[in-house]
Structures are given as C-alpha cells and as structure tokens.
Amino acid sequence: MVVTGAGRSRPRHSSSVESAATQLTGTFASCVGDYRAETAPADDHEARLSAARYAARRCLALAGISAEQLVAVGVASPGVVSREGTVLFSPLEDWAGQNLSTALAPDFPCPVITENDCNLAALADRWRGSVQGSDDVAYILSGLRTGAGLVLGGRLHRGFAGAAGETGALPHLGWARTQDPLLA
C-alpha cells in the first residue's frame, strides 16, 4: 500500500502484504513495523486472501491510516505473476490461477497491483534500502525457496511471462517442493 500524507504529492509511507507458505505479513515502512497473520501450508486460497485482508486492515489501524488515504495497494506473491496480477505458478497450494489484484480490489478504494515478491523486494531496496538509487540491482531470496528480483538500467526486469529470477520455480531443478518435509 502506498499512502500520501495530507497535502503531499509524494508517498510518505509504503506497505505491502506478502504471502508465504506459513504466514502473511503486512508491513508499513517507516511507520509501525509489521503485523503477521499466520496461515497453514494446507490453507486454500480463500483462507490466504482472508488473512491478507485482515493483515492489511490491521496495518492500517496500527498506522492510524484510513483506506481512503491509499494511493495504491501492492501485493507480493511467491511464484510467477502476470502483468495483470494472476499467479501463473506458485509453490503455494491452490494459489496458481488466482488473480490477486482482482480478488483484493473490492477491499480498497484504489488500484491493487500484484507482483512477484522478489521483484517487489528489489524495487523496495532500490527505493529505500541499501542500494537506494542504484540502476542495477540483483535481489536474491534464499530461504524455503530461491528466487531473485532484477532491476536493470533502473527498470524492473520481469523476463518472459514474468518468470525472470524464479529459479526455484523451475520444475526440472526439483526445488519447488523442497520445503515440504520441513513443513510436515
């Protein structure tokens, strides 16, 4: 979520709702920290969307910000995400095929934009992080899965169908389900 302050034309705070295998995290940068809504790996997409809505409302309440102050909402999702916000592939059960922008749009009075979580992390790091202002950024995620977000020449590089950097999603590598024994 991007929020403007009264009388300001530039975003004052940034926020995201990120979906992972075991939790959803809502975060307000430079404001109140984050709020985590727990989810189970077996939860279906409706349970995850419900948790995302709750985490977003909770973050807004903690920050003392109304939904009407939002300029846009950003949704970070693992996997390959189309430009329209549809998850094309995801390590999350029952997540592929969901258009998260469309599903969450009725909850907010502003545009909802969905992108791959590593891509958004690369953009956030370029905007406010340790590589602030850099034109070329490689953000590497290494945890329950592996992925990367790439900013080249100051622009997000999504690759074919939004799959750039999603090395952990390549089926022949066998990494997409490496977390399953850990979560069982």
N, C-alpha and C positions, 0 to 999 in steps of 0.2 A: 504494500500500500504506500502511496506517496501522498503526503499531506502538506498543504500550504498553510503558513501562518497568516494571521489577519493582515491584510494589506501587502502581502508579499507575493511576488510573482514566481519566485524560485522555491522548490521543495525545501522544507525545513527539517522534516523527518523522513526516514524511509522505513518500510516494514515489509515483511514477507511472511508467507505461510508456506512452510516446506513440509512435504510428505516423505516419510522414510518408512522402513519396514515396521518399526515398533513405536513410532511416535510422530506426531505433527508438532512443529514448532512455529509459534508466531513470534516475530521479533520486531521491535521498534528500535532502530539505530538512533543513537544519541538521545534516547528518551528514557525508557523504563526497563530496558533489558528484554527478557523474553519470557514467554509463557508456553509451557509444553502440555499438550493434550495426548495422553497415552492411547495407543491403538495396538491391537494384536496383529501379528502377521497374517492370521487367518481372517481378519475382518474384511468384509466386502467393500465395494466402492462406496456404497451409501453410508456405511459407518465411518469411512475415512472422510467423506465430504461433510458429514455432520460434525466430526471432530474439527475439521478445518474451519467451518463456520463458527463453532464455539471458540476456537483459539483466536480467530480474528476479532470476534466481539469482545473477548476478554482483553486482548491487547489494546483495543480502542478504549475500553473502560479504564484500564490501568493508566493509559496515557492521558485520559481526560479529553479525548478527541471524539467528535461525532462523525458518523459515516458521511454526513453531508460535507464535511471538510476534505474528504478524499478527492484527489485528482485522478488516481488510478489505483488498481489493486494488482499486485504481482504475485503469481502463484508459481512456486518452484516444485518441479516434479522430477523424480528419477526416471531415466529412460529417454527414448527418442520422442520428441514432441514436435508436432507440425506447427507451421506458422499460425494456423487457426486455433491452436490450443488443444488439439486432440493428441492424446498419448498413443503413439503408434506401437511402441514396445516398452515394457517396463518389467523390472524384476518383482514388482508387487503383484500379488494375485488379484485378478479381476480389475486391473487398472487400465490395461491396454484397451483402446477403443473409446475411452471416456473423453469427452470434450470438457475439460475442466473450466475453461473460460465461459462456456455456455451454461454449465451446471451451476456456477457460482454467480453469474451475472445478476440474477434476480435479488441477490442479497446485498448488492451495493449500487449506489446511485451514480456510478462512474464506470469507465471501461475496466474490464478484467482481462489481464494478459497473462498467459501461461507460457512458461519456457522451461527448458531443462535446468535442473538445479545447479549443475556445474557451470553452465553458461551464465546464469544469473550471478553466481558467486564470482566469476571472472569480471563481470561488469561492475559488481559492487566493490570488489577490491580495487579496480581501476578508478572508480568514482571516489571512494572514501578510505580505501585501505592502504596497505604498504606499498602498492605500486601506483598510487594515485597519479593520474595524468599520463601514465605510460601508454604508448601507442601499440605496443606488442606485449601481450600477457598470455602466459600459459598457466592456468589454474588446475592443479592436479588434486583429485579427490582419491584418497586411498583409505579404505575402511572396510565395511561389509561388502562394498563393491568398488570398482575402479572406474574412474571417468575423468574427463578433462573439459575445461571450457577455454576457448581460444579467442583472443581479441588480436586481430592482425590489422595493422595500419589504422588503429583507432576504431575499428568496426568489428562487431561480433561475427565470428566465422562459424556458421551453422553446418556447412557441408551439405551433401546430398540428403534430402528429406530430413534435415535437422540432426543427422547422426554423427557429425564430426565430434571426436573426443569420446564417444561412447564405446571405448574398447572393452569394457566389462560386459557389454551387451552382445558382443559377437558370439553367436552360438557355438561355433567350432572351437573357441577357446575354453568353453566349459565354465566360465566364471560367473555366469548369470545366477546360478543357484548355489554358489559356494557357501553362502551364509546359512542355508537350510539346516545343516547339522548343528550350527551354533544356536539357532533359534528354536530348535525342537525341545 
